């Protein structure tokens, strides 16, 4: 996996600057350790910057399975790159193998690695689909993501409970209405 250094001292200093900019006392008891905690949190929630998600897909198995494989309801948390507020939800990932499959945990790891970066949902959806398509070379890939964005629910338009849905269809999922419909029915739990 890739090497990425987080500058925690710089993050702590930036958090103290934010405190000063909003008129808060960074030395008061409740905030004194907050810059350190935020730096540690950022290292965790942006850990995907230090990972090459494609590596997860390189260890696979040759099998004679050419029907859909679907991992449904993969929970994820990400940070909107526009407001640096979280968005979270579930990803549904399916593919039709062309002789090669990966362990299902690898699909969840790909979702996680891309989600743990400053991100927008549309890009996240495409990145997951393209990674699977590029490495596994399946007949097709489908990704649907459903998420709630705190930048919309706690500020701005303030519509809690609103969920954004995005999809990325590649190969047979894009070209075959039947395959796409089967995937969407399975995602809905039918």
N, C-alpha and C positions, 0 to 999 in steps of 0.2 A: 504494500500500500504506500501511497505517497507520503512524503514528509512535509509537515506544515507546522511552523512555530507560531504559537499565539503569544502576543506581547501583552501579558497580563498587567505589567506595570503601566503600560500606556492606556489600557482599558480603565484601570483604576483611576488614573489621572483624568481621563475623559469624563468618567462618572462624577468625579468631584467638580469638574467644570460645569457639568449640567446642574448639579446642586446649586452652585454659585449663580448660574444664569437664571434659575427659577426663584432665587431668593431664599434658598434653604441653607441651613447651617449643617454642613457635612461633618462637623465635629460633635454634633449632639449625639447622645447615647444610641438612639434608634437607628441612626444612619452611619455611625462610625465604621462598622464592618461591611456595610452595603457595597462599597466599591470592590472589595475583595470577593464577596459573594457573587456579584454580577460578573466579574472577570472569570470566576470558576464556572458559572452558568454558561457564559458565552463559549467557553472552551468546549463544554459538553454539547450545547445545542447547535453549534456550528462545526462540530466534529466531522461532518461530511466533506468539508473543504480539504481535509487531510486524507481522504479516501478516494481511491479510484473504483467506482462502482462496477466497472467492467470486469475487474478481477474476480468478483463473486461469481460471475457467469462462466468463467473459464474452466472450472472443474465440473464436468458433466458426464453423462452416460449415454452410450449408444444403445438405443432400444428400438424395437419394432412397434412403436406406438405413434400413430398418426392422427389421433383424435385430440380434441381440445383438452388442455390442462388449464385449470382455473384455480387461483388462490384468491379467495373472497374476503372482504372485510379486514384488510390489513390496516390497523390503526397507525396514524402518523401525526407528528407535530412539526410545524415548520414556522419560519418567520417571514412575513411579508417584507419584501425588499423596499416597498414604497413608504411604509410607516414604521417598520421595525416592531410590529405587533404580531402576535402569533396567529396562525391559522391551523386548524386541526380537523381531522376527519378520518375517512377510510378510503383506501385504494383497493381496486379490484383489478387483478392482472391475469390475463389469459393468453395462451399461445397455442398454436397447432404445430407440434414438432415435425421436423423433417429428418427424423432419425436420431435426434439428440435432445436430451432433457437435462435439467439441473434439479438438484434437491430443492424442495419447495421453500426451505428457509432462505435460499439464495435470492428468491424473488422478493421476499420481505426485506432482506438486507439491501437490495438495490433501491427499493422504495425509501428505506431509512437513510441511506447514504445521500441520495439526492434531496430528501426533505430537510436534512440537517445542513442547510446552506441558506443564505438570504435568497429568497425565491419568490416566484409567482406561480400560482397553481397551473396556469396554462403551460408554462415552461416545464414544470415538474412532471406533468402528465406526458408530454412529448419526450422528455429525457428518458423516462422509464421505458417507454415503448421503443425508442430508438436504440437504447442500450441492448435490450433483449433481441431486437431484430438484427443488430450489427454483430453480436457475438454468437448467438445460437443459430442464426440463419434459419429460423422456422418458416413455415408457409405463411404465417401471419401472427400478429400480436394485437391485443386489445387492452387498453387501460382506461378505466373510468375512475375518476376521483370525485368524491363528494366531501366538501369541507365548509366549516364555519370560519369566517374571517373576523377577528376581533377589531380590525381597522374599520369594519362596517357595523359591527354590533355594539361596540362600547363607545364609539365616537362617530362623527359625521352623521350619516342618516339614521343611526341607532335602531337597527332592526334585528334584535337578538332572535336566534332560531333560524334565520335565513341561511340557506346552504347553497353554495355554488357547486355546479357539476360541470366537469370537463371530461372529454374523451379524446383518445388518440387511437385510431384504427390504422393498421398497417397490413399489407398483403391480403390474404384471404378475408380478413375481417372487413376490409374496405371494399373488396371486390365482390363479395358474396353476401347478399342480403340475408340468406338463410343462416350462414355462420354468425353474422353479426347479431341476428335476432336470437339465436340460441344462446350466445354469450350474454346478451342483455337480460334474457329470461332467467338464466342461472344467477346472474348478479342480483336480481330481485328476489332470489330464493325460491323460484318456481321450478 
